[in-house]
């Protein structure tokens, strides 16, 4: 076949969208995935006949890049978003209702505080919205907790911290404020949205690709990026390689790394996540309950993830019990029975009837679900990006993944689109 050939290593969301965009630009693509199916951490599971995502995917307030792909595949009408603007927060003083959209009484003091955040946000809004976090690294100087406590007070810090832990499995005391500011809406509120109906999209996207090989593990990449060596033996010749894999896997595959590249990739840590999905016999949906970061609890939150297109006659609801990052790290190798009992006891501590209504359970151990985005993360990404650009002529390898932008679906899509555009321009007739 004529035309340039790119090998995409990894068939997660970023790898699939990057391959899809490359094919649209006339590039021949081969996607290699070491597991038995495509989709990565966003692949779907089934419990009691109900489809769900074990990672409980979320979206920021605006997601134009992802929905552009959804519209092209005629899947946009099947996807719905539910912003967490109203939920209940578990604190030391009990459970209280929270409204994130303009949360709290609008006193002169709170209005002044929000004005301060808006001024900071307006200076970097254009850069953050374009998906170019390496251009706004001046914000990568303090943690989410430090930033919100200083600008909006401890109450808002607890609310946003609880959303960050439950939605992304991140510690607000370590996560850089730059990630948070890229997610804020016009009210200076952080209210990610739960996503439903992505199943058809993850089925349609792999079908658009000419060559997708599962159970194909890559052992190494040739130093010039013109071939990949397979673990099963043999190699695949190509004109460039796109590594759509986590940072620790890219560290092993990226050939002839510079000190800046090695330091940046080694510094990207990942968190483990333990999620328990319970099928309850219940008619009404359960309210979302999150746990304050100041409260010691193994449970980060409880969310109703029952699909809207549930089968007719369904009397069950799916509830996801989200663990805290430190709990997942300590009890990662514990038995499923102990994990379920620990989270269920916490979940039903005040309502014993919920425990009795459980029909079935599923435990999901999500290894390396999301990067930690520690303070200084995007400064390292900026150095990594510059090094890759400078050496691309001699080493035709690009990186793609959520660690480059943000841990949500939109961040994965932006990273994939940017990588595909970069490679497409390099192989264009003008070049």
C-alpha positions in Angstrom: 0.0 0.0 0.0 1.2 3.5 -0.8 1.4 6.4 1.7 3.0 6.7 5.1 2.5 4.1 7.7 2.2 4.8 11.5 2.1 2.2 14.2 0.0 3.1 17.2 0.9 1.2 20.4 -2.1 1.1 22.7 -5.8 0.8 22.0 -7.2 2.9 24.8 -9.3 6.0 24.1 -6.3 8.1 23.1 -4.9 5.5 20.8 -8.2 4.7 19.0 -9.0 8.4 18.4 -5.4 9.2 17.2 -5.6 6.2 14.8 -9.0 7.4 13.6 -7.8 10.9 12.9 -4.6 9.7 11.2 -6.7 7.5 8.8 -8.8 10.5 8.0 -5.7 12.4 7.0 -4.7 9.6 4.6 -2.2 7.8 6.8 -2.1 4.0 7.0 -2.4 2.9 10.6 -1.7 -0.3 12.5 -3.0 -0.4 16.1 -1.4 -2.8 18.5 -3.0 -3.7 21.9 -1.5 -6.1 24.3 -4.8 -7.0 26.1 -7.7 -9.0 24.6 -9.9 -6.0 23.7 -9.7 -2.4 22.9 -11.0 0.5 25.1 -8.4 0.4 27.9 -9.8 1.7 31.3 -13.0 2.9 29.6 -14.0 -0.6 28.4 -17.5 -1.6 29.5 -18.6 -4.4 31.9 -22.0 -6.0 32.5 -23.7 -6.7 35.9 -27.2 -8.1 36.2 -27.7 -7.2 32.5 -26.8 -3.6 33.0 -23.8 -2.0 31.2 -21.4 0.3 33.0 -17.8 1.5 33.0 -15.7 0.3 35.9 -13.7 3.6 36.0 -16.8 5.8 36.1 -15.7 8.3 33.4 -16.3 12.0 33.8 -16.1 15.1 31.6 -15.4 18.7 32.3 -18.0 21.5 31.8 -17.2 21.7 28.1 -16.0 18.8 25.9 -16.2 20.0 22.3 -13.3 17.8 21.0 -14.9 14.6 22.3 -18.4 15.4 21.1 -17.0 16.3 17.7 -15.8 12.7 17.3 -19.1 11.4 18.8 -21.1 13.4 16.2 -19.0 12.0 13.3 -19.8 8.4 14.5 -23.5 9.2 15.1 -23.1 8.5 18.8 -23.6 12.0 20.3 -27.4 11.5 20.8 -26.8 8.4 22.8 -24.4 10.0 25.3 -25.8 12.0 28.2 -24.0 14.1 30.9 -25.1 14.8 34.4 -23.1 17.5 36.1 -22.5 17.1 39.9 -23.9 20.5 40.8 -26.0 19.1 43.7 -24.9 16.3 46.0 -24.4 15.5 49.7 -21.1 15.9 51.5 -20.2 13.7 54.4 -18.3 15.7 57.0 -17.3 15.4 60.7 -20.5 17.1 61.6 -22.7 14.8 59.5 -24.2 14.9 56.0 -25.1 18.2 54.4 -26.4 19.3 51.0 -24.1 21.0 48.6 -24.8 23.1 45.5 -21.7 23.8 43.5 -23.2 26.3 41.0 -22.6 29.5 42.9 -22.3 27.5 46.1 -23.0 29.2 49.4 -24.5 32.6 50.2 -23.3 35.4 47.9 -21.9 37.7 50.5 -19.5 40.6 49.6 -16.7 38.4 50.9 -17.5 35.4 48.7 -18.0 37.7 45.7 -14.6 39.3 46.3 -13.0 35.9 46.5 -14.5 34.7 43.3 -13.5 37.9 41.6 -9.8 37.1 42.5 -10.1 33.6 41.0 -11.7 35.0 37.8 -8.9 37.4 37.4 -6.3 34.6 37.6 -8.4 32.4 35.4 -8.9 35.1 32.7 -5.2 35.5 32.3 -4.7 31.9 31.3 -8.1 30.9 30.0 -7.2 31.0 26.3 -4.2 28.8 26.8 -6.0 26.3 29.1 -9.1 26.0 26.8 -6.9 25.3 23.7 -5.5 22.2 25.4 -2.0 23.5 25.6 -1.2 23.1 29.3 2.6 23.4 28.7 2.0 27.1 27.9 0.3 27.9 31.2 2.9 26.3 33.6 3.0 29.5 35.7 -0.1 28.0 37.4 1.8 24.8 38.2 3.2 26.2 41.5 0.8 25.0 44.3 -1.7 22.3 45.2 -5.5 22.4 44.8 -6.0 22.6 48.6 -3.5 25.5 49.0 -5.0 27.4 46.1 -8.7 27.0 47.1 -8.1 27.6 50.8 -6.3 30.8 50.0 -8.7 32.2 47.4 -12.1 30.7 48.2 -11.9 29.4 51.7 -11.8 25.9 53.4 -15.4 25.2 52.6 -14.9 25.4 48.8 -11.6 23.5 49.2 -13.4 20.6 50.9 -16.1 20.6 48.2 -13.7 20.6 45.2 -11.4 18.2 47.0 -14.2 15.7 47.5 -15.1 15.9 43.8 -11.5 15.5 42.8 -11.1 12.4 44.9 -14.3 10.8 43.8 -14.1 11.7 40.2 -10.5 11.2 39.4 -9.0 9.4 42.4 -6.6 12.3 43.0 -5.4 13.7 46.3 -6.2 17.5 46.4 -3.3 18.1 48.8 -0.9 16.9 46.1 -2.6 17.7 42.8 -1.5 20.8 41.0 -3.9 23.7 40.8 -3.3 24.0 37.0 -5.3 20.9 36.5 -8.2 22.2 38.5 -8.2 25.6 36.8 -8.5 24.0 33.4 -11.8 22.4 34.7 -13.4 25.5 36.3 -16.6 26.9 34.8 -17.7 30.5 34.5 -18.8 30.5 38.2 -15.3 29.4 39.3 -16.9 26.0 40.3 -15.5 22.6 39.7 -18.4 20.3 38.8 -17.4 17.4 36.6 -20.2 15.5 34.8 -20.9 11.8 34.9 -21.2 10.3 31.4 -23.7 7.6 30.3 -24.2 5.8 27.0 -20.6 5.5 25.8 -21.0 1.8 25.0 -22.0 2.3 21.3 -19.1 4.8 20.9 -16.5 2.3 22.1 -18.0 -0.3 19.8 -18.1 2.0 16.7 -14.6 3.5 17.1 -12.6 0.3 16.6 -14.7 -0.6 13.6 -13.5 2.5 11.8 -9.9 1.3 11.9 -8.3 -0.8 9.1 -5.9 -2.8 11.2 -6.4 -3.4 15.0 -4.5 -6.3 16.5 -5.2 -7.4 20.1 -2.9 -9.6 22.2 0.0 -8.0 20.3 2.6 -6.8 22.9 5.4 -4.6 21.7 8.9 -5.4 23.1 10.8 -2.4 21.8 10.9 0.5 19.3 13.8 0.9 16.9 15.9 4.0 17.7 14.9 5.8 14.6 11.2 5.0 15.1 10.9 3.1 11.8 9.9 -0.2 13.2 8.6 -2.0 16.3 9.7 -5.4 17.7 6.9 -7.6 18.9 7.2 -9.8 22.0 5.9 -12.8 20.1 8.7 -12.4 17.5 8.9 -10.5 14.3 8.7 -6.8 13.6 6.5 -4.2 11.8 8.2 -1.6 9.6 6.6 1.9 9.6 7.4 5.6 9.1 6.6 6.7 12.7 5.4 5.3 16.0 2.8 6.8 18.3 3.0 5.5 21.9 -0.5 5.8 23.3 0.4 4.1 26.6 0.8 5.2 30.2 4.0 7.1 31.1 5.7 4.1 32.8 5.2 2.0 29.6 6.4 4.9 27.4 9.5 5.0 29.6 10.3 1.4 28.7 9.6 1.8 25.0 10.9 5.3 24.1 14.3 4.7 22.5 17.4 6.8 23.2 15.9 9.0 25.9 17.4 12.3 26.8 17.8 13.2 30.5 14.9 15.5 30.3 12.6 12.8 28.9 13.7 10.2 31.3 13.3 12.5 34.3 9.8 13.7 33.1 8.5 10.2 32.5 9.9 8.8 35.8 8.3 11.6 37.7 4.8 10.8 36.6 3.2 8.6 39.3 0.0 6.6 39.0 -2.6 5.8 41.6 -4.4 2.6 42.1 -8.2 2.6 42.5 -10.6 0.1 44.0 -14.2 0.4 42.9 -17.1 -1.8 44.0 -20.3 -1.9 41.9 -23.4 -3.1 43.7 -26.7 -4.0 42.1 -29.5 -3.0 44.5 -33.2 -3.8 44.3 -34.5 -0.2 44.4 -36.9 1.9 42.3 -35.7 5.4 42.9 -32.1 6.6 42.1 -29.7 7.1 45.0 -28.3 10.6 45.7 -24.6 11.1 45.1 -22.8 11.2 48.5 -19.1 12.3 48.7 -16.7 12.3 51.6 -14.9 15.4 52.7 -11.1 15.1 52.3 -10.8 16.0 56.0 -12.7 13.0 57.1 -10.9 9.7 57.6 -12.9 7.1 55.6 -12.1 4.4 53.0 -15.0 5.6 50.9 -14.5 8.6 48.6 -18.1 8.7 47.4 -21.2 6.8 46.2 -22.7 7.4 42.8 -25.7 5.9 41.0 -24.5 4.7 37.6 -27.7 2.9 36.4 -27.8 3.4 32.6 -30.7 5.4 31.2 -31.4 2.8 28.6 -31.9 0.0 31.1 -33.9 -3.0 29.8 -37.7 -2.8 30.2 -38.9 -4.3 33.5 -35.5 -3.6 35.2 -36.0 -3.3 39.0 -32.3 -2.9 39.9 -30.0 0.0 40.2 -26.2 0.1 39.9 -24.3 1.9 42.6 -20.6 2.5 42.4 -18.7 2.7 45.7 -15.5 4.8 45.0 -12.5 4.1 47.3 -10.0 6.7 48.4 -6.5 6.6 46.9 -4.8 5.7 50.2 -7.3 3.0 51.0 -6.7 1.4 47.6 -3.0 1.4 48.1 -3.1 -0.2 51.5 -5.7 -2.9 50.7 -4.9 -3.6 47.1 -4.1 -7.3 47.7 -6.9 -7.9 50.2 -9.7 -10.4 49.3 -12.8 -9.3 47.4 -15.0 -10.2 50.4 -13.1 -8.0 52.8 -13.1 -5.1 50.3 -16.8 -5.4 49.7 -17.6 -5.6 53.4 -15.4 -2.6 54.2 -17.0 -0.3 51.6 -20.6 -1.6 52.1 -20.5 -1.2 55.8 -19.4 2.4 55.4 -22.0 2.9 52.7 -24.9 1.5 54.7 -23.8 2.6 58.1 -26.8 4.9 58.5 -29.3 3.0 56.3 -29.3 -0.7 57.1 -32.0 -1.4 54.4 -29.5 -0.6 51.7 -27.3 -3.5 52.8 -30.2 -5.9 52.6 -31.2 -4.8 49.1 -27.9 -5.9 47.5 -28.3 -8.5 44.9 -24.8 -8.9 43.5 -21.4 -7.2 43.6 -18.4 -6.7 41.3 -14.9 -5.6 42.4 -12.7 -3.7 40.0 -9.0 -3.2 40.7 -7.9 -0.4 38.4 -4.1 -0.4 38.3 -2.6 2.9 37.2 -6.1 4.4 36.5 -4.9 8.0 36.4 -1.6 10.0 36.8 -1.3 11.9 40.1 -0.7 15.3 38.5 1.5 16.4 41.4 2.7 20.0 41.6 5.3 20.5 38.9 3.7 17.9 36.6 3.0 20.2 33.7 6.4 21.8 33.9 7.9 18.4 33.3 5.5 17.8 30.5 6.6 21.1 28.9 10.2 19.9 28.9 9.2 16.5 27.6 7.3 18.1 24.7 10.1 20.3 23.7 12.6 17.5 23.7 10.3 15.3 21.6 9.8 18.1 19.0 13.5 18.8 18.7 14.4 15.1 18.1 11.5 14.1 15.9 13.4 14.3 12.6 15.9 11.7 13.9 13.6 9.7 16.1 10.1 9.5 14.7 8.3 8.8 17.9 5.4 10.7 19.4 3.7 10.3 22.8 -0.1 10.4 23.5 -2.0 9.9 26.7 -4.1 11.5 29.4 -1.0 12.5 31.4 -0.3 15.2 28.7 -3.6 17.1 29.2 -6.0 15.9 31.9 -7.4 12.6 33.3 -10.9 12.9 31.8 -12.3 11.8 28.4 -11.9 15.2 26.9 -8.2 15.3 27.9 -7.6 11.9 26.3 -9.3 13.2 23.1 -7.3 16.4 22.9 -4.0 14.6 23.4 -5.0 12.1 20.6 -6.1 14.9 18.3 -2.9 16.9 18.8 -0.7 13.9 18.2 -2.6 12.9 15.0 -2.4 16.5 13.7 1.3 16.7 14.3 2.0 13.4 12.5 -0.5 14.3 9.7 1.3 17.6 9.0 4.7 15.9 8.9 3.5 13.4 6.3 1.4 16.0 4.3 2.4 16.6 0.6 3.8 20.0 1.7 6.4 18.3 3.8 
